[in-house]
Amino acid sequence: MGTIAVAAGDYSTGGLPLTFVGKVKSASANNPHAVMIQGKSGYLYEADLENDKFIIRQQLDPADGGGADIPLTELAAAAAPAAVVADVIRFWALFKKFV
């Protein structure tokens, strides 16, 4: 368990690098079995373990989707929103050593 900080710089399509080195005491720090990421800003945080990425998703206005229910979309490649930069993002990770 720990926190993840997002800098005010640019968000890249496909996500930000996700690493646990220095955040957990485990020989398999770069090989988690499962990860849950949670914040309070209203954005959805997702771990892409296959690509070692941290993806941020947002809800679009349904009117932009023709009024229909639309899935959450990944942030566009641009500066990270201020709400994400200010958020306290927590993660819980299970590492193969403990499973």
C-alpha positions as CSV (number, residue, x, y, z in Angstrom):
1,M,0.0,0.0,0.0
2,G,1.3,3.5,-0.9
3,T,0.6,6.6,-2.9
4,I,1.2,7.6,-6.5
5,A,1.9,11.2,-7.4
6,V,1.1,12.6,-10.9
7,A,3.3,15.6,-11.9
8,A,1.9,18.6,-13.6
9,G,3.6,17.6,-16.8
10,D,2.1,15.9,-19.9
11,Y,0.0,12.8,-19.8
12,S,1.0,10.4,-22.5
13,T,-1.5,8.3,-24.5
14,G,-1.2,4.7,-23.2
15,G,-0.5,5.8,-19.7
16,L,2.3,6.9,-17.4
17,P,5.0,4.6,-16.3
18,L,4.0,2.4,-13.3
19,T,6.8,1.2,-11.0
20,F,6.9,0.1,-7.4
21,V,10.6,0.2,-7.0
22,G,11.3,2.2,-3.8
23,K,7.7,2.1,-2.8
24,V,7.5,-1.5,-1.4
25,K,10.0,-3.8,0.2
26,S,9.9,-6.8,-2.2
27,A,12.3,-8.6,-4.5
28,S,9.5,-8.7,-7.1
29,A,8.7,-5.0,-6.9
30,N,8.3,-4.7,-10.6
31,N,6.1,-7.8,-10.9
32,P,2.9,-7.4,-9.0
33,H,0.1,-10.0,-9.3
34,A,-2.7,-7.5,-8.8
35,V,-3.0,-3.7,-8.3
36,M,-5.9,-1.5,-7.2
37,I,-5.6,2.3,-7.6
38,Q,-8.0,4.7,-6.1
39,G,-8.4,8.5,-5.7
40,K,-11.0,11.1,-4.9
41,S,-10.8,13.4,-7.9
42,G,-13.6,11.8,-9.9
43,Y,-11.2,10.2,-12.4
44,L,-10.7,6.5,-12.7
45,Y,-7.2,5.1,-12.3
46,E,-6.3,1.8,-13.8
47,A,-3.1,-0.3,-13.7
48,D,-2.1,-1.9,-17.0
49,L,0.2,-4.6,-15.6
50,E,1.1,-6.0,-19.0
51,N,2.7,-2.7,-20.1
52,D,3.7,-1.4,-16.7
53,K,1.5,1.7,-17.2
54,F,-0.9,3.8,-15.0
55,I,-3.9,4.8,-17.1
56,I,-6.3,7.7,-16.2
57,R,-9.8,7.5,-17.5
58,Q,-12.5,10.2,-17.6
59,Q,-16.2,10.5,-18.2
60,L,-17.3,12.5,-21.2
61,D,-20.5,14.5,-21.5
62,P,-23.1,12.0,-22.8
63,A,-24.3,14.7,-25.2
64,D,-20.9,14.3,-26.9
65,G,-21.8,10.6,-27.5
66,G,-25.1,11.4,-29.1
67,G,-26.9,11.2,-25.7
68,A,-26.1,7.5,-25.4
69,D,-24.2,5.8,-22.6
70,I,-20.6,5.9,-23.5
71,P,-17.6,4.1,-21.9
72,L,-15.0,6.0,-19.9
73,T,-12.2,7.2,-22.2
74,E,-8.5,7.6,-21.5
75,L,-7.2,11.1,-21.0
76,A,-5.9,12.7,-24.2
77,A,-2.2,13.3,-24.5
78,A,-2.0,16.7,-22.8
79,A,-1.2,18.3,-19.5
80,A,-2.6,16.3,-16.6
81,P,-5.8,17.9,-15.1
82,A,-5.2,19.9,-11.9
83,A,-7.6,17.7,-10.1
84,V,-5.4,14.7,-10.9
85,V,-2.2,16.4,-9.9
86,A,-3.8,17.5,-6.6
87,D,-5.4,14.1,-5.9
88,V,-4.1,11.7,-3.2
89,I,-3.9,8.5,-5.2
90,R,-3.5,5.4,-3.2
91,F,-2.5,1.9,-4.5
92,W,-2.8,-1.6,-3.0
93,A,-0.6,-4.2,-4.7
94,L,-0.3,-7.9,-4.2
95,F,3.1,-9.3,-5.3
96,K,3.7,-12.9,-6.4
97,K,5.9,-13.5,-3.4
98,F,2.8,-13.1,-1.2
99,V,0.2,-14.9,-3.3
